[in-house]
Amino acid sequence: MNSYKKMLHMFIIMSAFVLVLAGCGSNNEDAATTDESAETAEGYPITIKHALGETVIDKKPERVATVGWSNQDVALALDVVPVGFSAANYGVQDGSGMLPWTADKLKDLGEENPNIYQDTDGLDFEAIADSQPDVILAAYSGITQEDYDTLTEIAPVVAYQETPWVSSWQDTVRYDSMAMGMEEEGKQLIEDTEKLIADKAAEVPEMKGKKAAFVALSPDDLSKFYIYTTGDPRGAFIEELGMEYPENITSQIKDENSFYLELSSENADILNDVDIFVAYGNEETLKALQADPLYSKVPAIKRGSVVMIEDNTPLAAAGTPSPLSIEYTIDDYVKLVSEALAKVE
């Protein structure tokens, strides 16, 4: 009997021990399942395909760097201060390396000493590496394959989708925010910015359906001029405001990846169908066009229904828009367009 009691006692102890182990195993499995679910919920890893390769981001980046143009504005619009970003080399008038909307947003976020890469003559890879980024945003940029390969040794890089310097502001937001692990916030930013544009356009209903284009020319050499296509953010923004490129211009765009048409002054009549056009320049530029034997025959030039945006100014820089620049300049831009439309007969 004593032996039986001892065996029964040992059986109870062992059973309890097994139950404890099972319980522990169950807890570990639950914890593992929870951890796995949490990781799945976060949506990592993220894979982003682009023109220069495929980028995999394993976890939400904490340190975001940007190169190229306007990518820093995407991060800032999402309330993230980059650990470093490229100096603006166009439209800056105070030597800060920042356009005013970038500077204002940094101030709002409490950043008084931003880290700015001086990369006008090429990317400063050492400075970028020193900033220790977890991800590098370049959805709107002109980086080469060689640049990309070097940058990827520092951190994952998200480049443009198809062509250097040809990305809509929506795509810039879409892919930059995705790389930051903020895809939903990026979608909301796009929606909010598009609503702002629509609201401002509604305030000037005469813009809707008018024929327009964005042009670049120089009074120092009027032998040729350029028309930015609707694939370029400048041309696309004209359409976002409710205006349209004339068919005689769009029919000349043979390469969908091209962001401009180069034309000789003999082809100035391609502008005959525009009600207005936007161009870099000033009143002297318009006077030179009106005095030219070829350009002066263009109706928009003859009547002065041209939006002249002085070159290398913040407003000119905003011609390639970002969410921050749109909010900062849209009132001025729409006002100038409205004034030009008032001259249309």
Secondary structure as the mmCIF struct_conf table of DSSP 4:
data_model
#
loop_
_struct_conf.conf_type_id
_struct_conf.id
_struct_conf.beg_label_comp_id
_struct_conf.beg_label_asym_id
_struct_conf.beg_label_seq_id
_struct_conf.end_label_comp_id
_struct_conf.end_label_asym_id
_struct_conf.end_label_seq_id
HELX_RH_AL_P HELX_RH_AL_P1 ASN A 2 GLU A 42
TURN_TY1_P TURN_TY1_P1 GLY A 43 GLY A 43
BEND BEND1 PRO A 45 PRO A 45
STRN STRN1 ILE A 46 HIS A 50
TURN_TY1_P TURN_TY1_P2 ALA A 51 LEU A 52
STRN STRN2 GLY A 53 ILE A 57
BEND BEND2 LYS A 59 LYS A 59
BEND BEND3 GLU A 62 ARG A 63
STRN STRN3 VAL A 64 THR A 66
BEND BEND4 GLY A 68 SER A 70
HELX_RH_AL_P HELX_RH_AL_P2 ASN A 71 ALA A 77
TURN_TY1_P TURN_TY1_P3 LEU A 78 ASP A 79
BEND BEND5 VAL A 83 VAL A 83
STRN STRN4 GLY A 84 SER A 86
HELX_LH_PP_P HELX_LH_PP_P1 ALA A 87 ALA A 88
BEND BEND6 TYR A 90 GLY A 91
BEND BEND7 ASP A 94 MET A 98
HELX_RH_AL_P HELX_RH_AL_P3 PRO A 100 ASP A 108
TURN_TY1_P TURN_TY1_P4 LEU A 109 GLY A 110
BEND BEND8 GLU A 112 ASN A 113
STRN STRN5 ILE A 116 TYR A 117
TURN_TY1_P TURN_TY1_P5 THR A 120 ASP A 121
BEND BEND9 GLY A 122 GLY A 122
HELX_RH_AL_P HELX_RH_AL_P4 PHE A 125 ASP A 130
TURN_TY1_P TURN_TY1_P6 SER A 131 SER A 131
BEND BEND10 ASP A 134 ASP A 134
STRN STRN6 VAL A 135 LEU A 137
BEND BEND11 ALA A 139 SER A 141
HELX_RH_AL_P HELX_RH_AL_P5 GLN A 145 LEU A 151
TURN_TY1_P TURN_TY1_P7 THR A 152 ILE A 154
BEND BEND12 ALA A 155 ALA A 155
STRN STRN7 VAL A 157 VAL A 158
BEND BEND13 GLN A 161 GLU A 162
STRN STRN8 THR A 163 THR A 163
TURN_TY1_P TURN_TY1_P8 PRO A 164 TRP A 165
STRN STRN9 VAL A 166 VAL A 166
HELX_RH_AL_P HELX_RH_AL_P6 TRP A 169 ALA A 179
TURN_TY1_P TURN_TY1_P9 MET A 180 GLY A 181
HELX_RH_AL_P HELX_RH_AL_P7 GLU A 183 ALA A 202
TURN_TY1_P TURN_TY1_P10 GLU A 203 GLU A 203
BEND BEND14 VAL A 204 VAL A 204
HELX_RH_3T_P HELX_RH_3T_P1 PRO A 205 MET A 207
TURN_TY1_P TURN_TY1_P11 LYS A 208 GLY A 209
STRN STRN10 LYS A 211 LYS A 211
STRN STRN11 PHE A 214 SER A 218
TURN_TY1_P TURN_TY1_P12 PRO A 219 ASP A 220
STRN STRN12 ASP A 221 TYR A 228
TURN_TY1_P TURN_TY1_P13 THR A 230 GLY A 231
BEND BEND15 ASP A 232 ASP A 232
HELX_RH_AL_P HELX_RH_AL_P8 PRO A 233 GLU A 240
TURN_TY1_P TURN_TY1_P14 LEU A 241 GLY A 242
STRN STRN13 GLU A 244 GLU A 244
HELX_RH_AL_P HELX_RH_AL_P9 GLU A 247 THR A 250
TURN_TY1_P TURN_TY1_P15 SER A 251 GLN A 252
TURN_TY1_P TURN_TY1_P16 GLU A 256 ASN A 257
STRN STRN14 TYR A 260 SER A 264
HELX_RH_3T_P HELX_RH_3T_P2 SER A 265 LEU A 271
TURN_TY1_P TURN_TY1_P17 ASN A 272 ASP A 273
BEND BEND16 ASP A 275 ASP A 275
STRN STRN15 PHE A 277 TYR A 280
HELX_RH_AL_P HELX_RH_AL_P10 GLU A 283 ALA A 291
BEND BEND17 ASP A 292 ASP A 292
TURN_TY1_P TURN_TY1_P18 PRO A 293 LEU A 294
HELX_RH_3T_P HELX_RH_3T_P3 TYR A 295 LYS A 297
BEND BEND18 VAL A 298 VAL A 298
HELX_RH_AL_P HELX_RH_AL_P11 PRO A 299 ARG A 303
TURN_TY1_P TURN_TY1_P19 GLY A 304 GLY A 304
STRN STRN16 VAL A 306 ILE A 309
TURN_TY1_P TURN_TY1_P20 ASP A 311 ASN A 312
BEND BEND19 THR A 313 THR A 313
HELX_RH_AL_P HELX_RH_AL_P12 PRO A 314 ALA A 317
TURN_TY1_P TURN_TY1_P21 ALA A 318 GLY A 319
BEND BEND20 THR A 320 THR A 320
HELX_RH_AL_P HELX_RH_AL_P13 PRO A 323 LEU A 341
TURN_TY1_P TURN_TY1_P22 ALA A 342 LYS A 343
#
